[in-house]
Structure formats: structure tokens, C-alpha cells
Amino acid sequence: MASWREQAVARTVDPVRARAEQRVQGFLDAALELLAGESGKDFTVQEVVRQSGQSLRSFYQNFGGKHELLLALLEESVFKTATRLREAMATEPDALSRLRRFTLEYHRLCRPPTQPRSSRSVEILGMAEFAQQLLTDDPKEAARAFAPIFALLEEILDDAAAEGSIRPGLDRHAGAGAMLQAIMFNSFALTLSGAPVRGRGGDAEALWDLLVHGVAAEHP
């Protein structure tokens, strides 16, 4: 239990922290609105400041620049996605079923909705492009941003190994990374190429079949 001194400090600090969180959220909300607009991820810091109704000084007190703002948006998006994936898998009866659901759902979530140029599709496309660029330019920062989803997938693989539904001796840490890359880049590639979405999750099902069965006719 916190001491009286600590509680007194908390009473003093919490309102300041709460106001800071409100300011940060204001910038994030403004950036999301701009991201979903015509300019996509090409918005400027000045536009974010104007959209948020706050000051440029306040922006730079919270973010080092546009790159940090995009990182914050990506981290928030990843955290929400991990939560949605966990909820989607909650009713699956076993670990292998959860692994399949993870693959199908995450593939779907990485793709924009089918409505052309909807604000949601532009937002997702902007984050997909930024995430792809980040994975190439700054792998360590990307790993930190995607940590919630990576940890969730590694947890599922651990459960599947304990159940005996995946092959023994699999390097599950490396396997989780390879699966995430396969899911994201397959989905991103389809998104960026403008390829039509196959009905009933056909693209994701094909990827799942490849991931779980491989390409060999039989194991040597």
C-alpha cells in the first residue's frame, strides 16, 4: 500500500498527468483524422496542430516530430489489434484452432475494408505503408511497436507445443517472427497491389494451408 506521502504526491501529480494524457490523445485523434483524409500519411505537423486546436510548442513537448507521432499511432493500433485478436480466439477449443483464427483474423485486419477510398481504408493503408517502411528502416523500433502481437502469437505457439499439435523442437520464437512476416507481407502486398479480395477469406485460408502444411508432399 502506498504511503501517505506517496498518496499526496499522486494527488498532486495525477491531474497534471491527466491533462498531459488529454493533450497527447488530442494530437493522436487529430492525426487519425488527417490520416483518414485525402493526404493520408503525408499530413504535416502544422496540420496536426491546427486540427487538434493546440499549440506547436505543446506538440513538441510531447513528440519529437511526425515520426514519433506515427510511432505512437502504430503502437496504439497494434495494442488494439492484439486485444481484438485475443477476443476473437476466446471461443476456440484448442491451441491449433486459435492459431488458425489468429492467422485468418490478423490477415483480415491488415487489409482495408472493401469500400473504395473509405476513410477507414485510407487510414489502414497509411499505417500499413508506415509499418512496412519501419520494418525496413528501423527493425528494433518495429519490434517494439509490434511486441503485443508478437507476444500473443508466441503464447499460442507455446500452447500448441504443449498440446502436441505442432512439431516438437520448433524454434517458437523464430517461428512467431516468420509467421508474422508471412501474414503481414502477404496482406500488405495484396493491399498495395490493389488485388481483389477472394471471397470468404480465400487469401488468408490459402496462406494458413501453406503455413500449417508446408509444400513438401511428405516429410523425409
C-alpha positions as CSV (number, residue, x, y, z in Angstrom):
1,M,0.0,0.0,0.0
2,A,1.3,3.5,-0.9
3,S,2.5,5.7,2.0
4,W,0.6,8.9,2.8
5,R,3.5,10.9,1.3
6,E,3.2,8.8,-2.0
7,Q,-0.6,9.3,-2.0
8,A,-0.2,13.1,-1.5
9,V,2.3,13.2,-4.4
10,A,-0.1,11.2,-6.5
11,R,-2.9,13.6,-5.8
12,T,-0.6,16.4,-6.9
13,V,0.8,14.7,-10.0
14,D,-2.3,12.9,-11.3
15,P,-4.2,16.0,-12.5
16,V,-1.0,17.1,-14.4
17,R,-0.6,13.6,-15.8
18,A,-4.3,13.5,-16.8
19,R,-4.0,16.8,-18.6
20,A,-0.9,15.6,-20.4
21,E,-2.7,12.4,-21.5
22,Q,-5.5,14.5,-22.8
23,R,-3.1,16.7,-24.8
24,V,-1.4,13.6,-26.3
25,Q,-4.8,12.0,-27.1
26,G,-5.8,15.2,-28.8
27,F,-2.8,15.0,-31.1
28,L,-3.4,11.3,-31.8
29,D,-7.1,11.9,-32.6
30,A,-6.1,14.8,-34.9
31,A,-3.5,12.7,-36.7
32,L,-6.0,9.8,-37.2
33,E,-8.5,12.2,-38.8
34,L,-5.8,13.5,-41.1
35,L,-4.6,10.0,-41.8
36,A,-8.1,9.0,-42.9
37,G,-8.3,12.1,-45.2
38,E,-7.1,12.7,-48.7
39,S,-3.5,13.3,-47.9
40,G,-3.1,10.0,-45.9
41,K,0.2,9.8,-44.1
42,D,1.6,12.8,-45.9
43,F,0.0,15.2,-43.4
44,T,2.2,17.8,-41.7
45,V,2.9,18.6,-38.1
46,Q,1.3,22.0,-38.6
47,E,-1.9,20.4,-39.9
48,V,-2.0,18.1,-36.8
49,V,-1.5,21.2,-34.5
50,R,-4.3,23.1,-36.3
51,Q,-6.6,20.1,-36.3
52,S,-6.1,19.5,-32.6
53,G,-6.6,23.1,-31.6
54,Q,-3.4,23.0,-29.6
55,S,-0.1,24.8,-29.9
56,L,3.1,23.8,-31.8
57,R,5.0,24.2,-28.5
58,S,2.7,21.7,-26.8
59,F,3.2,19.2,-29.7
60,Y,7.0,19.3,-29.4
61,Q,6.7,18.9,-25.6
62,N,5.1,15.5,-26.3
63,F,6.6,14.3,-29.6
64,G,10.0,14.7,-31.2
65,G,8.3,15.1,-34.6
66,K,6.0,13.5,-37.0
67,H,7.9,10.1,-36.9
68,E,7.3,9.8,-33.2
69,L,3.6,10.7,-33.7
70,L,3.3,7.9,-36.3
71,L,5.0,5.5,-34.0
72,A,2.6,6.3,-31.2
73,L,-0.3,5.8,-33.6
74,L,1.1,2.4,-34.7
75,E,1.7,1.2,-31.2
76,E,-1.8,2.2,-30.2
77,S,-3.2,0.4,-33.3
78,V,-1.1,-2.7,-32.6
79,F,-2.3,-2.9,-29.0
80,K,-5.9,-2.6,-30.0
81,T,-5.4,-5.2,-32.7
82,A,-3.9,-7.6,-30.2
83,T,-6.9,-7.1,-27.9
84,R,-9.3,-7.8,-30.8
85,L,-7.4,-11.0,-31.8
86,R,-7.4,-12.3,-28.2
87,E,-11.2,-11.7,-28.1
88,A,-11.7,-13.4,-31.5
89,M,-9.8,-16.5,-30.3
90,A,-11.5,-16.8,-26.9
91,T,-14.1,-19.4,-28.1
92,E,-11.7,-21.7,-30.0
93,P,-11.5,-25.1,-28.4
94,D,-7.7,-25.7,-28.7
95,A,-4.4,-24.0,-29.4
96,L,-4.2,-25.1,-33.1
97,S,-7.7,-23.7,-33.7
98,R,-6.6,-20.4,-32.0
99,L,-3.5,-20.4,-34.2
100,R,-5.7,-20.7,-37.3
101,R,-8.1,-18.0,-36.1
102,F,-5.1,-15.7,-35.3
103,T,-3.8,-16.2,-38.9
104,L,-7.2,-15.5,-40.6
105,E,-8.2,-12.6,-38.4
106,Y,-4.9,-10.8,-38.5
107,H,-4.7,-11.2,-42.2
108,R,-8.2,-9.7,-42.5
109,L,-7.3,-6.8,-40.1
110,C,-4.2,-5.9,-42.1
111,R,-6.4,-5.3,-45.2
112,P,-8.6,-2.3,-45.7
113,P,-12.3,-2.7,-46.0
114,T,-13.7,-3.3,-49.5
115,Q,-15.3,0.1,-49.8
116,P,-13.1,2.2,-52.2
117,R,-11.4,5.2,-50.6
118,S,-13.4,4.9,-47.4
119,S,-11.8,6.9,-44.6
120,R,-11.1,3.6,-42.7
121,S,-9.3,2.1,-45.8
122,V,-7.1,5.2,-46.2
123,E,-6.2,5.1,-42.5
124,I,-5.3,1.4,-42.6
125,L,-3.3,1.8,-45.8
126,G,-1.4,4.7,-44.3
127,M,-0.5,2.7,-41.3
128,A,0.4,-0.4,-43.4
129,E,2.8,1.7,-45.5
130,F,4.4,3.2,-42.4
131,A,4.7,-0.2,-40.7
132,Q,6.3,-1.7,-43.8
133,Q,8.8,1.2,-44.0
134,L,9.5,0.9,-40.3
135,L,10.2,-2.8,-40.6
136,T,12.8,-2.0,-43.3
137,D,14.4,1.2,-41.9
138,D,14.3,0.6,-38.2
139,P,13.7,-3.1,-37.2
140,K,14.3,-2.5,-33.5
141,E,11.7,0.2,-33.3
142,A,9.3,-2.0,-35.4
143,A,9.9,-4.9,-33.0
144,R,8.9,-2.7,-30.0
145,A,5.8,-1.5,-31.8
146,F,4.7,-5.0,-32.7
147,A,5.6,-6.6,-29.3
148,P,1.9,-7.1,-28.2
149,I,1.0,-9.1,-31.3
150,F,4.3,-11.0,-31.3
151,A,3.9,-12.0,-27.6
152,L,0.3,-13.2,-28.3
153,L,1.4,-15.3,-31.2
154,E,4.3,-16.8,-29.3
155,E,1.9,-17.6,-26.4
156,I,-0.3,-19.5,-28.8
157,L,2.6,-21.4,-30.3
158,D,3.7,-22.4,-26.7
159,D,0.2,-23.7,-26.0
160,A,0.2,-25.6,-29.3
161,A,3.6,-27.2,-28.4
162,A,2.3,-28.2,-25.0
163,E,-0.7,-29.8,-26.7
164,G,1.5,-31.6,-29.2
165,S,-0.3,-30.0,-32.2
166,I,2.9,-28.5,-33.7
167,R,6.1,-30.4,-34.4
168,P,8.5,-30.8,-31.5
169,G,11.7,-28.9,-31.5
170,L,10.3,-26.0,-33.4
171,D,12.0,-22.7,-32.5
172,R,8.8,-20.9,-31.5
173,H,10.4,-17.5,-31.1
174,A,11.8,-17.6,-34.6
175,G,8.6,-19.3,-35.8
176,A,6.4,-16.5,-34.5
177,G,8.5,-13.9,-36.3
178,A,8.4,-15.8,-39.6
179,M,4.6,-16.2,-39.3
180,L,4.0,-12.6,-38.6
181,Q,6.1,-11.6,-41.6
182,A,4.2,-14.0,-43.8
183,I,0.8,-12.8,-42.7
184,M,1.6,-9.1,-42.8
185,F,3.6,-9.0,-46.0
186,N,1.1,-11.3,-47.8
187,S,-1.8,-9.0,-46.7
188,F,0.2,-5.8,-47.4
189,A,1.2,-7.0,-50.8
190,L,-2.4,-7.7,-51.8
191,T,-3.4,-4.3,-50.3
192,L,-0.7,-2.3,-52.1
193,S,-1.2,-4.1,-55.4
194,G,-4.9,-3.5,-55.4
195,A,-5.6,-7.2,-55.9
196,P,-9.2,-8.2,-55.4
197,V,-10.2,-9.9,-52.2
198,R,-11.1,-13.5,-52.6
199,G,-14.4,-14.3,-51.0
200,R,-14.8,-16.0,-47.7
201,G,-11.2,-15.2,-46.7
202,G,-9.7,-17.3,-49.5
203,D,-6.4,-15.5,-49.5
204,A,-6.0,-16.0,-45.7
205,E,-7.1,-19.6,-45.9
206,A,-4.5,-20.3,-48.7
207,L,-1.8,-18.8,-46.5
208,W,-2.9,-20.8,-43.5
209,D,-2.8,-24.0,-45.5
210,L,0.8,-23.2,-46.6
211,L,1.9,-22.3,-43.1
212,V,0.4,-25.4,-41.4
213,H,1.2,-28.0,-44.2
214,G,4.2,-26.6,-46.0
215,V,5.0,-27.5,-49.6
216,A,6.5,-31.0,-49.3
217,A,4.4,-34.0,-50.3
218,E,5.7,-35.8,-47.2
219,H,8.4,-35.3,-44.6
220,P,11.7,-37.2,-45.2
